[in-house]
């Protein structure tokens, strides 16, 4: 079963990055205040980026790399995915 790395745009224009097996159910948890502490304080708006990985290990590594990016680099990453759809 694949894992996904996702980026959520929050209402305050910040980003939250995580990984999961099911992006939709994870987003529902965030929206209902049962996700990460960050998304309880920074209300989630929508999922703006998703990548698929064959293993949890690979997803976790990618999550760390995205979390290390600055805000502008995350915007560029999101924009590049939209261009390739």
C-alpha positions in Angstrom: 0.0 0.0 0.0 1.5 3.4 -0.9 2.2 6.3 1.4 1.6 9.9 0.5 3.3 13.2 1.4 0.9 16.1 1.4 1.0 19.8 2.0 -2.0 21.7 3.4 -2.5 25.4 2.9 -3.8 26.8 6.2 -6.1 29.8 6.6 -3.2 32.0 7.8 -1.3 31.2 4.5 1.1 28.9 6.2 1.8 25.3 5.1 1.6 22.1 7.0 3.4 19.0 5.6 2.7 15.4 6.6 2.5 11.8 5.4 -0.3 9.3 5.5 -1.8 6.2 3.8 -5.1 8.1 3.1 -4.9 11.8 2.3 -8.7 12.4 2.4 -9.3 10.8 5.8 -6.2 12.6 7.2 -7.5 15.9 6.0 -10.8 15.3 7.7 -8.9 14.7 10.9 -7.0 18.0 10.5 -10.3 19.8 9.7 -12.0 18.4 12.8 -9.2 19.4 15.1 -8.0 15.9 15.6 -4.9 16.0 13.4 -1.5 17.6 14.2 -1.1 20.2 16.9 0.0 22.7 14.2 -3.3 22.4 12.3 -5.3 22.8 15.5 -3.6 26.2 15.9 -3.4 27.1 12.2 -6.8 26.0 10.7 -6.4 24.0 7.5 -7.9 25.2 4.3 -7.1 22.6 1.6 -4.6 20.1 0.4 -2.4 21.8 -2.2 0.2 19.2 -2.9 0.5 15.3 -2.9 3.3 12.9 -3.8 3.0 9.1 -3.7 5.7 6.8 -2.4 6.0 3.0 -2.3 7.1 2.9 1.4 6.7 4.7 4.7 10.5 5.2 4.9 10.6 7.0 1.5 7.6 9.2 2.4 9.1 10.2 5.7 12.4 11.2 4.1 10.5 13.3 1.5 8.4 14.9 4.3 11.5 15.9 6.1 13.0 17.5 3.0 9.8 19.5 2.3 9.5 20.6 5.9 13.1 22.0 5.7 12.1 24.2 2.7 11.3 27.8 3.2 7.8 29.2 2.4 8.7 30.4 -1.1 10.3 27.0 -2.0 7.1 25.3 -0.9 5.1 27.6 -3.1 7.4 26.8 -6.1 7.0 23.0 -5.4 3.2 23.4 -5.3 3.2 25.5 -8.5 5.4 22.9 -10.3 3.0 20.1 -9.6 0.1 22.1 -10.9 2.0 22.8 -14.2 2.6 19.0 -14.7 -1.0 17.9 -14.3 
